Amino acid sequence: MKIAGIVFGVAAFGAGTGAQAANLMQVYQQARVNDAQFAAAQQEYKAVREARPLARAGLLPQVNLSASVAQNSSRFENFSIAGQPVPNSRYDYGSNGYTLSLSQTLFNYGDWLSLKQADQTVAAAQARLDAASQSLILNTAKAYFQVLAAEDQLRYSEAQQRAIGRQLEQAKKRYDVGLVAVTDVQQAKASYDLARAAVIQAQSQVDNAREALAVLTGQENEQLDPLARALPLLTPKPDNLKDWVKAALQQNLSVVAARYTADAARQEVGVQRAGHYPTVNLVASRAYNDANAGLEAGQTTNDSIALQLKVPLFSGLRVSSLTDQAQYKYLQSQELLKGQQREAVRQTRSAYLNVMSSISQVKALRQAVASNEASVASMEAGFKVGTRTSLDVLTALSDLYKAQSEYAQARYNYLINTLLLKQAAGTLSMADIEHINGYLAAPSAAAAQAGAD
């Protein structure tokens, strides 16, 4: 049937141009390199990753060197030695020296806890980076299919405008010979004007969708590989919602990040409480001084090694206040973790049900397209023999193009919902992009499919 070719003829949209088409995997690689939000997430992770070496630094030796060169002036007035007065005098002399010190922490409970806390903080940052990577996969797929859906809608609108235009010409000819009333011409003209407006709106949607994709990729893709006609409708594996919810509670990256953040907050309580505990340090130093001060001229070297014990006795209740503050923040992080777990369950349930619903919707709309094609053919045949009016044909055409548009959108929704389910479960990866990329058809193949129809 001629009309059937319109359904998948959209797959060949732009196939006649000489531009090289980009597939979903290529667009994703572009977005991974150029997306500003993902790049910002990577830099954030690198910054947080330094928390561990910063925490470890407090447990490593601290070595300091200080040196000085000075010009000194000493005055002696009313000065005596062994009861004998010394004439007033003044000495101007130079001196130089250095001090080399080494300090090694032997016991500082707060520093040890800070190192463990840093591990939790870095782990939370890694989970957030992985979540950003999953979001990039999902956002790229959404933007890609939004472009295809907009191009579908444009093609359907243009096809509808052409079909209504032919109907308008037929109505005018039949009116000229007195077979129909002027109302048929007016109805066809009104429908044609609406179809023109729909084409303009559809073109605007295509432009906007392409701009949204360019925000992710940082470049323009003139042509995208369309979705092939054959699309397997696979139910989620496992096909048990409880299994997906269980996986989400363990693997959802937002939950994982919140869990590590709560662990870090718990460690912070211990860090602040450690302000009450003693610290032990080993300190060694060498001080050298070379001075030319008359009788006191010469070089001196002082070496020392000491074991320093510091016991905090009272700090104005500062440590107690900081510990309480950390405790409240830990309780806050626990509540945020609970909220994130509940949100993960909601997202998983919603995505799972949407996948199942999408499968049924695609099947139903596929049948609706076939039924509307038959309806249009019947209406056109009836119009030719005078049993149907122009309005009947126009209504049937409108229903057909609406069914086609909804069918195409349902196919895209099915793919997006499968990605949303895997994101909620924490298993979304580049392999899923590769899998969906296999459902795309090269423009030449899509054009061949459309021609076969």
C-alpha positions in Angstrom: 0.0 0.0 0.0 1.3 3.4 -0.9 0.4 4.9 2.5 2.3 2.2 4.4 5.5 3.6 3.1 5.0 6.8 5.1 5.2 4.9 8.4 8.9 3.9 8.0 9.7 6.3 5.2 10.7 8.7 8.0 13.7 6.4 8.7 15.3 7.7 5.5 14.9 11.3 6.5 17.9 13.1 5.1 19.3 10.0 3.5 19.6 11.8 0.2 22.3 14.2 1.5 25.9 13.5 1.2 26.7 14.1 4.8 28.1 11.2 6.9 25.6 10.0 9.4 26.5 9.6 13.1 25.2 6.7 15.1 24.4 6.7 18.8 27.8 5.4 19.9 29.7 8.1 18.0 27.4 10.8 19.4 28.0 9.4 22.9 31.8 9.5 22.4 31.5 13.1 21.3 29.5 13.9 24.4 31.9 12.1 26.7 34.7 14.3 25.4 32.8 17.6 25.2 30.0 17.6 27.7 30.7 20.4 30.2 28.8 18.8 33.1 30.6 15.5 32.8 34.0 17.3 32.5 33.1 19.3 35.7 32.3 16.0 37.5 35.7 14.6 36.5 37.5 17.6 37.9 35.4 17.5 41.1 36.5 13.8 41.5 40.1 14.7 41.0 39.9 17.4 43.6 38.2 15.2 46.2 40.7 12.4 45.5 43.4 14.6 47.1 41.7 14.1 50.4 43.6 10.9 51.1 47.2 12.3 50.6 46.2 15.3 52.6 45.0 13.1 55.5 48.1 10.9 55.2 50.4 13.9 55.4 49.5 14.3 59.1 51.0 10.9 59.8 54.2 11.3 57.9 57.4 13.0 59.2 57.4 16.8 59.3 60.9 18.3 58.5 61.5 22.0 58.7 64.6 24.1 58.2 65.0 27.7 59.2 68.1 29.9 58.7 69.1 33.4 59.6 71.8 36.0 59.0 71.7 38.9 61.4 73.6 42.0 62.4 73.4 42.6 66.2 74.2 45.4 68.5 74.6 44.8 72.3 75.1 47.6 74.9 76.4 47.0 78.4 75.6 49.8 80.9 76.1 49.6 84.7 77.1 46.0 84.2 79.3 44.1 86.6 81.0 40.7 86.6 81.7 39.0 90.0 81.0 42.3 91.7 83.5 44.2 89.6 82.0 47.0 87.5 82.5 46.8 83.8 82.9 49.9 81.7 80.0 50.8 79.6 80.5 49.3 76.2 78.8 48.4 73.0 79.4 45.5 70.7 78.4 45.3 67.1 78.7 41.9 65.6 77.3 39.6 63.0 75.8 36.1 63.5 74.3 33.4 61.4 72.7 30.1 62.0 70.1 27.5 61.2 67.7 25.2 62.9 66.7 21.8 61.5 63.8 20.0 63.1 62.0 16.7 62.5 58.7 15.7 64.1 57.0 12.3 63.8 53.6 11.6 65.1 53.6 8.4 67.2 50.0 8.6 68.4 47.2 10.8 67.1 43.9 9.1 67.0 42.2 11.9 65.2 44.7 11.8 62.3 44.3 8.0 61.9 40.5 8.4 61.8 40.9 11.2 59.2 42.8 8.8 57.0 39.9 6.3 57.1 37.4 9.2 56.6 39.3 10.2 53.5 38.9 6.8 52.0 35.1 7.1 52.5 35.1 10.6 51.0 37.0 9.5 47.9 34.7 6.4 47.5 31.7 8.7 47.6 33.3 11.0 45.0 33.9 7.9 42.8 30.3 6.9 43.0 29.2 10.4 42.1 31.5 10.4 39.1 30.1 7.0 38.0 26.6 8.4 38.4 27.6 11.4 36.2 28.8 8.9 33.6 25.5 7.1 33.7 23.6 10.4 33.5 25.6 11.2 30.4 24.6 7.9 28.8 21.0 8.6 29.5 21.0 12.2 28.5 22.8 11.4 25.2 20.3 8.7 24.3 17.4 11.1 25.2 18.8 13.9 23.1 19.6 11.6 20.2 16.1 10.1 20.1 14.5 13.5 20.6 16.1 14.5 17.4 14.9 11.4 15.6 11.4 11.9 17.1 11.3 15.5 15.9 12.4 14.5 12.4 9.7 11.8 12.4 7.1 14.4 13.4 8.4 16.7 10.6 8.2 14.0 8.0 4.7 13.0 9.1 3.6 16.6 9.1 4.9 17.1 5.6 3.3 13.9 4.4 0.0 15.0 5.9 0.3 18.4 4.2 0.9 16.8 0.9 -2.0 14.3 1.3 -4.4 17.1 2.4 -3.2 19.2 -0.5 -4.1 16.4 -2.9 -7.5 16.2 -1.2 -8.0 19.9 -1.6 -7.2 19.7 -5.3 -9.7 16.9 -5.7 -12.3 18.8 -3.8 -11.9 21.9 -6.0 -12.2 19.8 -9.2 -15.3 18.0 -7.9 -16.8 21.4 -6.9 -16.1 22.8 -10.3 -18.2 20.1 -11.9 -20.9 20.3 -9.3 -20.2 16.9 -7.5 -19.6 18.4 -4.1 -20.7 21.5 -2.1 -18.4 24.4 -1.4 -18.2 23.4 2.2 -16.0 20.4 1.2 -13.6 22.8 -0.4 -13.6 25.0 2.6 -13.1 22.1 5.0 -10.1 20.8 2.9 -8.7 24.4 2.8 -9.0 24.8 6.6 -7.3 21.4 7.1 -4.5 22.3 4.7 -3.8 25.6 6.5 -3.6 23.7 9.8 -1.2 21.2 8.2 1.1 24.0 7.0 1.2 25.4 10.5 2.0 21.9 11.9 5.0 21.7 9.5 6.4 25.0 10.7 6.1 23.9 14.3 7.7 20.5 13.5 10.6 22.2 11.8 11.1 24.4 14.9 11.1 21.2 17.1 13.8 19.7 14.9 16.0 22.7 15.2 15.5 22.9 19.0 16.2 19.1 19.4 19.4 19.5 17.4 20.5 22.4 19.5 19.9 20.4 22.7 22.1 17.6 21.3 24.8 20.0 20.3 25.0 21.2 24.0 26.1 17.7 24.9 28.4 17.0 22.0 29.9 20.4 21.4 29.4 20.0 17.6 26.7 19.8 15.0 25.7 16.4 13.6 23.9 17.0 10.3 22.6 13.5 10.0 21.8 10.7 12.6 21.3 7.0 12.0 17.6 6.3 12.4 16.0 3.5 14.4 15.6 0.4 12.3 12.1 -1.0 11.5 12.7 -4.2 13.4 12.9 -3.5 17.1 12.9 -6.4 19.5 10.6 -5.8 22.5 12.4 -7.5 25.3 11.1 -7.7 28.8 13.5 -6.9 31.7 15.8 -9.6 32.9 15.2 -10.7 35.6 11.5 -10.3 35.1 10.8 -9.9 38.8 10.3 -6.4 40.1 11.5 -7.3 43.6 14.9 -8.4 42.2 15.3 -5.0 40.5 14.4 -3.2 43.7 16.9 -5.3 45.7 19.6 -4.5 43.1 18.8 -0.8 43.3 19.2 -0.7 47.0 22.6 -2.2 46.8 24.0 -0.8 43.5 22.1 2.5 42.7 25.0 4.9 42.5 23.2 7.8 44.3 22.5 5.3 47.1 26.2 4.2 47.1 27.4 7.8 47.2 25.0 8.6 50.1 26.1 5.5 52.0 29.8 6.4 51.7 29.0 10.0 52.7 27.2 8.8 55.8 30.3 6.6 56.7 32.5 9.6 56.3 30.2 11.6 58.5 30.4 8.9 61.2 34.2 9.0 61.0 34.0 12.8 61.5 32.4 12.2 64.9 35.4 10.2 66.0 37.8 12.8 64.6 36.2 15.6 66.6 36.0 13.4 69.7 39.7 12.7 69.4 40.3 16.3 70.5 40.0 15.0 74.0 42.7 12.4 73.6 46.4 12.8 74.2 48.9 12.9 71.4 52.5 11.7 71.3 55.2 13.0 69.0 58.9 12.3 68.6 60.8 15.6 68.0 64.5 15.9 67.0 66.3 19.1 66.2 69.7 20.6 65.6 70.4 24.3 66.1 73.7 25.9 64.9 74.8 29.4 65.5 78.0 31.3 64.5 78.5 34.6 66.2 81.4 37.1 66.5 80.7 38.9 69.8 84.0 39.5 71.4 84.5 37.1 74.3 81.4 35.2 73.2 82.6 34.7 69.7 82.4 31.2 68.2 80.2 28.5 66.9 77.6 26.6 68.9 75.7 23.5 68.0 72.8 22.1 70.0 71.2 18.7 69.2 68.1 17.4 70.9 65.7 14.5 70.7 62.5 14.5 72.7 59.3 12.6 73.3 56.5 15.0 73.6 53.2 14.2 75.3 50.3 16.6 74.9 47.2 16.1 77.0 44.3 18.5 76.4 42.7 19.5 79.7 40.2 22.2 78.9 39.5 24.0 75.6 36.5 26.0 76.6 34.1 23.2 75.6 35.1 23.6 72.0 35.8 19.9 71.4 32.5 18.9 72.9 30.7 21.4 70.7 32.5 20.2 67.6 31.7 16.6 68.5 28.0 17.3 68.9 28.0 19.2 65.6 29.5 16.2 63.8 27.0 13.9 65.5 24.1 15.9 64.2 25.6 16.0 60.7 26.0 12.2 60.8 22.3 11.9 61.7 21.5 14.2 58.8 23.5 12.0 56.4 21.6 8.9 57.7 18.3 10.6 56.9 19.5 11.6 53.4 20.6 8.0 52.8 17.1 6.8 53.7 15.6 9.3 51.4 17.9 8.3 48.6 17.0 4.6 49.1 13.3 5.4 48.9 13.9 7.5 45.8 15.9 4.6 44.2 13.0 2.2 44.9 10.5 4.6 43.4 12.6 5.1 40.3 13.1 1.4 39.9 9.5 0.6 40.2 8.4 3.4 37.9 11.0 2.4 35.2 10.2 -1.3 35.4 6.4 -0.6 35.0 7.1 1.9 32.2 9.2 -0.7 30.3 6.3 -3.2 30.5 3.8 -0.5 29.6 6.0 0.6 26.6 6.1 -2.9 25.2 2.3 -3.1 25.3 1.9 0.4 23.9 4.2 -0.3 21.0 2.3 -3.4 20.1 -1.1 -1.6 20.4 0.1 1.4 18.3 1.5 -0.8 15.6 -1.9 -2.3 15.2 -3.5 1.1 15.4 -1.3 2.2 12.4 -2.4 -0.8 10.4 -6.1 -0.1 11.2 -5.8 3.5 10.3 -4.1 2.7 7.0 -7.0 0.5 6.1 -9.4 3.2 7.3 -7.8 5.8 5.0 -7.9 3.5 2.0 -11.6 2.8 2.7 -12.4 6.5 3.0 -10.6 7.4 -0.1 -12.4 4.7 -2.1 -15.7 5.8 -0.7 -15.0 9.5 -1.5 -14.4 8.5 -5.1 -17.8 6.9 -5.4 -19.5 9.5 -3.4 -20.3 7.6 -0.3 -17.9 9.5 1.8 -17.3 13.2 2.3 -14.1 15.1 2.1 -14.3 15.6 5.9 -14.3 11.8 6.4 -11.1 11.5 4.4 -9.4 14.3 6.2 -10.4 12.9 9.6 -9.0 9.5 8.6 -5.8 11.0 7.4 -5.4 13.0 10.6 -6.0 9.8 12.7 -3.4 7.9 10.6 -0.6 10.5 11.0 -1.4 10.8 14.7 -1.1 7.0 15.1 2.2 7.0 13.2 3.7 9.7 15.3 2.6 8.1 18.6 3.9 4.7 17.4 7.3 6.2 16.6 7.5 8.0 19.9 6.5 4.8 21.8 9.4 2.9 20.3 11.8 5.6 21.5 10.2 5.6 24.9 10.7 1.9 25.2 14.4 2.2 24.7 14.7 5.2 27.1 12.7 3.4 29.7 15.1 0.4 29.5 18.0 2.7 30.1 16.2 4.4 33.0 15.6 1.0 34.6 19.3 0.0 34.4 20.3 3.4 35.7 18.0 3.0 38.7 19.5 -0.4 39.4 23.0 1.0 39.0 24.0 -1.3 36.1 23.8 1.2 33.2 27.1 1.2 31.2 28.5 1.9 27.7 27.6 -1.7 26.8 23.9 -0.6 26.8 24.7 2.1 24.3 26.4 -0.4 22.1 23.4 -2.7 22.4 21.0 0.0 21.4 23.3 1.2 18.7 22.8 -2.2 17.0 19.1 -1.3 16.6 20.0 1.6 14.4 20.0 1.4 10.6 22.3 3.2 8.2 20.5 5.8 6.1 20.9 3.7 2.9 19.4 0.7 4.6 16.5 2.8 6.0 15.8 4.2 2.6 15.7 0.7 1.1 13.2 -0.4 3.8 11.0 2.6 3.0 11.2 1.9 -0.7 10.2 -1.7 -0.1 7.1 -0.6 1.7 
